[in-house]
Amino acid sequence: MAVKKFTTMAYNNADEMVFGRAKSPVKAGLDLEIGAGYTTAEVNYAPRPEAGETKEKLVNEYQRITRDIMARMVQVGFPSVVLETEHVQQMTNNPTWGAEVAHAQKTIMEEYHEEYGIKCALRHTPGDIREDKDFLQLRGDKYNVVMESFEAVADAGADLLSIESMGGKEIFDYAVLRNDIPGMLYAIGVLGSMDMEYLWQGIAKVAQQKNVTPAGDTDCAQANTAMFIAGGLLDKNLAHTLAIIARSLAGARTLSGYEAGATGPGKDCGYENIIIKGITGMPMAFEGKTSTCAHSDVMGNLIMQCCDLWSNESVEYHAEFGGTTVQCWSESLSYDCALMNTALKSGNEKILRDLLMASDRFRDPQSYILAYDNAFKVGQAIVKDGNDIYLRAKNAATECCNLLTGAEGLEMTKFETNALNKAAAELAALTSDSEKFMSDCMEKYKAEVKVFKPENYAL
């Protein structure tokens, strides 16, 4: 697959972006369109641990999950739904397990579509199993198993293919503990981008052969790690300003998947997807207030601002008073979508978008930068040097710092401003010569990080 770099924005300005509409909508599954004028709930779930003991138990568990969601959607009168199956490791390591689950799920979804007309699609997200004890093993045998897994689920009924790729994580884990901004840039912007380009050319090829959608990736392994370490407003394990710098870098990294053939909808846990939507015009999934079953964040309303799919992250399957967890969460998600869809139909989408955004905008440096107007500016910084993976990542981080430095209405503690000033100074001191940066980093981290294997990145 050819790699097409983005050097311009898909939208003329940030105000053009809204939820439920994308410049390049995606048709998938059973009569579903994503980004074509309405939003849809994307329900994400995990089987109970004991269900993974045998293939039969696992397939039964996913059949129950699927039937529960489809029944609840029809019962309450919702017109569309997406199901996302994030693989437990047994399903990716044994591609036939993943395939049987996908087939069982799709069969049930087809029954409901035929009988009730509900529009639906199935996303499968194989695990990135490309590691070997202490080491990442991004190429070779493990890569082949991941590709086999994609082929198997695509043959068996998955409509959308996604992954949460791990490239760069060995350097990121080392750098983030040391507040090492150049190291984070190298890990996310350079190594992560190189791995995604390699990986997504393979996934896009599978999708093309099987006539399914190569949906998208997320920098869960790095930017979400930074977000979780940063925690809430009482936590001081990592400055929130550094967490949002990592997220801005992730915009440059996650873009690589779309350049290598992914078409959207981007994966729910990529909070950087707001940057990606502005650059590519492709539909994106997001998670926020409805992902509190999985984790907390500081932008639960804001991140709904331009979503095309609205997700709950992941919830373990078990009983609640209101039904099973997947029934409760799919209903909550769908009510949010009904509100957004009514806003779209009545021409009030920009008012609702701005209310969602304004309700969290000043809660934290992270929500401030991911507000769609600022995220658009980070996107513009990326495409300015879109052909150079180092410079565009550096631009993204620098623009993030600039926006925070001049942020009116955003209150930051001394801890946060000190971290920001230090990061901005380190970025300003970096070379503008990509080759020099990459060779300096290679030398430094090869010496300091024993688990770093340059051959993972064909270096």
N, C-alpha and C positions, 0 to 999 in steps of 0.2 A: 504494500500500500504506500502511496506517495504521502509525504508529510507536507502539509500546507501551513506555513506560519501566519499568524494573525498580526497584521501591521496597522489595522484600522479598527475602529469600534463599529459594532453592528448598528448602534443607535446614534442619532445626531446629538442627543443630549439625554441626561439622566431622567428627565421628566417623561420621556417616552416609555420608560419601563414600568410595567404594571404586572400584577398577578394574573395568571390565567391566559396571558397572551405572550407569545414569543414570535420573533421574526421568522423562525424556521420550525414550525410545529412538527411533531412526530406522530405518525399513525402507527399503532401497534396493537397486537392482540385482537380482541373481538370487538370491532367497531369503535375502538377508543382513539381519540385524538388528544395529544398532550400539548398544551400551549396554543390551542386553537380557539380560545374564547371562553373557556371554563376551567375551573380547577377540580382536581380529583384527589381523594384521600389515598395515600399509599400506606398500607398497614404492614408493619414489620414485627416479627415475632420470633421466639426461640422455643424449641421443644424443651420439655423437662429433661434433666440429665439422664434419668433412667430410661428414657425413650431411645437413647442412642446405643443401647446394649446390643440390639440386633437390627438388621435392615427392616424386618417385618414390623417391629415395634415403631421404628422411626417413620415408616410410610404411613402406618395407622395414625400416628400423632399428627402428621401433616394433613392427612385427610380430614381429621376432626377439626383442625385449625381452619382449613379452607372452607369446609361446610359451615362452620360457625360464622365466619365472616360474611360469606355470601348470603346466608339466611338472614343475618341481621340487617344487611344492606337492603335487601328486598322488603323485609318486614317493616322497616322505618321509611322506605320509599326513596332511597338515594339512587341516582341514575348511573353512577360509575364508581369503580374502585380498582386500585392496583394492589396486588399482593407482592411483597418482597420476601423472598426466602434467602436469608444470609446463611450460607452453609455452616453447619458444624463440621469439624475437621474430617470426620468419617466420610462425609458426603463428597468432599473434594478429593481426598486421598483414594477413595474407591469410586471412580466416576459412575459406575452402574448404580450405586446408592443414590447419588444426586439425580440421575436420570429417572429412576423409579419414582422418586418423590415428585419431580417435575411432571411426569406423566399422570400420576394420581391426582395432583392438584389441578392440572389443566382439564382433565376429564370432568371434574366437578364443576369447574368454572364454565365449561361449555354447556353443561346441563342447565345451569342457572341462566346463562345468556340466551339459550334457545327457548326456555320456558318463560322468562320474565323480561327479556330484552336488555338486561343490565350490561353496560359496556365495561369491559374489564381486560386487564393484561397481567401477565406474570413476569416478575423480575427475579432472576436468580443471580446471586452474588457468591461465586466460589471463593473460598478463603485463599489468601496469598500464603501458600504453604512452602514458599521457596526459602526455607531456612533449614539449617542443619545444626542442632544443638546451639552452640555459641555463634555460629557464622550464618550470614545470609548467603544463600546459594541461588542467585537470581537467574542464572542461565544453566542449561543442562537438564538433567533428569527431572528435577522438580518442576521446572518450567513446562516440560512436556506433559507432566501429569495435570497441571493447571489447564493447559490447552485441551487435553483429552476431556477434562471435566466440562469445559465450555462447549465442546462439540456434543458431548452426551446430553447435556441439559437442553441445548438448542434443538437437537433431534427429538427430544422427548416432550417439547411443548413450551419451554421458556421463551418469552417474547422479547425480553430486555436483558442484556448481559452487562453485568457490572463487577467490579472488584474494588477492594481497598488495598492499594499496592504499597509495598514496604520499602521501595528503593530510597536509599539515603539515611535510613533509620539508625544504622550503626554509628554514623557520625553525629546525627542529630542528638541521640541520647547522651553522647559524650559532651557535645557543645552546650546543650540547654542547661545541664547541671552546673556549667561554668559561666553562664551568662555570656557565652562566646558568640557574638553576632556574626562575624565572618564565617565561623563554623556552621551556624544555622543556615546562612546564605548558601554555603557550599553544599550542605546536606539536602536542603529542600530545593533550592533553585537550580543547582547544577546536577547533582547526582540523581535526585528525585526525578527531574525532568528527563534526564538521559534514560533512566530505567523505564519511565512511562512511555516514552517514544518507542522503545523496543517492544515493550509488552503490548501496547495498544495496536501496533501494526499487526501483531499476531491475532489479537482478539477481533479486530475489524475484519481480518481475512476470514476467520471462522464465521462471523456474523453474515458476511457477504455470501459465503458458500451455502449457509443454512437458511438464508433469507429471513434473518431476524435482526433486531436493532442492537448495535453496539452502543450501550447507553452512556456510561461514564464512570469516573473514578472519584476518589476523594483523598485529601491528605490527612486521613484519620490518624495514621501512624505518627505524624509529626505535629501538625497544627492543632489537632484535637488533644494530643498529649500535652502540649503547652497550655491549652485552654483549661484542661483538667488540673494540671499542676498549679496554675494561677488561682483556680478556685473562685471563691466569693470575695466580698468586700472586706472580710475580716482576715483573709489569708495573705501570708507574705512569703510563700514558698517561691514564687516567681512573679515578677512585676507584670501587671496586666498589659502594660505598654509593650513588654517583650512578647507576650502572647499574641498581641495583635500584629506585631511586626512579623512573627512566624506565620500568621494567617495571611498577611499581605504577600509574603514570599510564596505561600501555598497557591495564591491566585496564579502566579507565573508557572508554578509546577503543574497544577491540575489542568491548566490550559493545554499542556503537551498531549494529553490523551485525546482531546478534540482535534488537535492538529494532526494526529496520527490515525484518525478515522472515526472516533466516537462522535455521536450525533445528538446526545442528550436522550432522555432526561438525565441530567447529572444526579449523582447519588446523594441521598438525604443528609448525611452527616457532614457534607462539605459546606461549612458555613461560608467558605470562599466562593460558593456558587453565584452569589450576587455579583461578584467581580466578573466571573465567567459569562454570566448571561449578558452583561453589558458589552463584552468583547465579541461573543460569538452569535448572539441572538437566538441561541438554542434554549429549549425549555429545561427547567431545573427543578429538582425536588429539594425541599428544605424541611428541617425539624426545628421546633422551638418549644413553646409552652406545652405542647402535647407530647414532648419527649421527657417530661419529668419522671415518667416511670423508669427511665434509663439513666438520666443524669440531669444536673441542674445547669442553667446558663444564665447570663445577665441580659438576654435580648429576646425573650420568649415571644413577645408580640412583634417586635421590629422585624425579625427574620422572616415573617410571613409576607412582608411587603411586596415581593415580586415572585412568589412561588407559583409553580404550575402544578406540582404535586406537593401535598402537605402530609408529612409523616410523623410518626410517634417514636422514631428511632427503633427500639426493640423491647418487647415485653415478653417475659416468660409466660408460657401457656398454663393457666390454672383458673380455678373458679373465683369469682368475685360475687358480691350480692346481686349485681346487675346482669349477671351472665358470666361467660368466660372473659378473661382479660382482653382477648382479641375482639370480642364483641363490644365491650365497653369502649376500648380505644378507637375502634373503627367508627363507632357512632359519634364520639366526640370530634374526631377529625372531620367527619362528613358534615357535621353541623357548621364547623368553621368554613368548610368549602361552600356550603349552601349560602352563607352570609356573603362570601366573596363573589359567588356567582350572581347573587341578587344585585350586588353593587355593580357588577359588569353589565348586567341586563338593563339597569336603570341609569347607567351613565355616571354612577357615583364612585367608580373604582379608585380614582385618584384621591378622593376625600378619605376613603377607608384606608388606602395605602398610607397616606400621610399621618392619619391618626395612629395606626399601628406603629409606624416609624417614630413618631414624636413621643409616644408613650415610653420608649426605652432609650431614646437617642443619647441622653445625658447620664444614663445610669453608670456608664463605664467606658474607658477608652475603646474597648472592643466593640461595643454597640455603636459608639460614635463613628468609627471608621467604616463599619458595615452598614450604616445608614446609606440608602441607595445613592444619594448624591455624592457622598465621599467615596463610596466603593467605585463609582463610575470614574472618579479622578484617579484612583489607584489603577484602574483598567487602562486609562489613557497613558499613564506612566509606563505600563507594561508594553503596550503596542508601539510606543515611541521607538523602542529598540527591539521590536518583536522578533527579529531574526537571531538575536544573540541571547542565549539562555542566561548567561551571567548578568549582562547589563540590564536586561528587563527585570530580573529579580532584584537587583540592586536598586533600580528605579522605583520598584514597588515599595521596598522597605523605606527608601528615602522620602517618597511622597507621603507614606504613612506617618513618618516622623514630622514632616512639615505640617501636615494637617493637625496633628496633635499639639504641636508647638503653638500654633495660632488658634487653638480651639476656644471659641467664646462660649461660655455657659457650661463648660465641662470642668468640674472640680477634680483636681488630682492631688494626692498627698505628696509630701516631700519624697517618700520612697519611690513613687511613680515618676515624678519629674526628674529625679536623679538618674533613674534607670533610662529614661527617655533621652536625657541630655548625653549620657555616656554612649548610648547606642547611636545617636545621631552623629556624634563626633567620630565614632569608629567607622561608620558608613562613609562619612565625608573623607576620611583618610584612605579609603580603599582605592586601588588602581582602577583606571578605566580600561585597562588592557586585559581582556578575557583570558588570553593564553597565560599571561603572567600570574593572574589570580589562581587559575586552575593548577598550574605547575607548583606554585608556592603551597597551595592547600594540600596537593597530593603528597608533597614531601613532608609537610608538617603532620598530617593525620596518619600517614603511613607509619611514621615514627611513634606517634602517641597513642593510636587506637589499634590494638593488636588484632581486633576482629575485622578490620577494614581490608577488603580484598578488591583491589582495583580492577581485576579481571571481571568482576560482576558488571562493570560498566564499560567493558571493552577498552579499558585504559591501559 
